[in-house]
Structures are given as C-alpha cells and as structure tokens.
Amino acid sequence: MPNIKSAIKRVRVSKRKTLTNSIRKSVLKTNIKKCKQAIASNDSNAAEALKIAIKTIDKAAAKNVIHKNTAARRKSKLAKALNAAAKQ
C-alpha cells in the first residue's frame, strides 16, 4: 500500500477506471457475440445487430478501451461477414 497521498489517490483512480473499462469491454464482447450469432443464423435483425455492434465498438475506441485500428478491423470483419451471409 502506498504511503504518499498522491500515490494513494492514483490507486483509487486506477481501480475506478479499471472497473469502468472492464464493464465497457464486457458490453463490447456481448454485442459482437450477438451480432455474430445473428449473422450465423441468417436472422432478419442481423443488420440492426451490426449497427449496435459498430456503435459499441466506436464508443470503446473513443474511450481508449481498444485501439482505433482494432476497432476498424473488428467493424470491417463483421460487415464482411454480413455481406457474405447476404449473398448466400
């Protein structure tokens, strides 16, 4: 445990930010999983699920939970999967 006042504060801030980031990552993973399932089952709401997943990915990238290139890669991969499923 730190003794210096500023170090004690940094521990508190770090815990709070870690909790927030883990919640954001969990929501992100859940929405991506729902989107993948909708695409795999040829659900009529797949496009809507993609829209929600993209919105969540963009929010995570904006808050630096994930890197912007990672966000772009994930969005591209989901869109590509949806387009491939629509062609079949």
Secondary structure, DSSP 8 states (H G I E B T S, - for coil): ---SHHHHHHHHHHHHHHHHHHHHHHHHHHHHHHHHHHHHTT-TTHHHHHHHHHHHHHHHHHTTSS-HHHHHHHHHHHHHHHHHHHH-
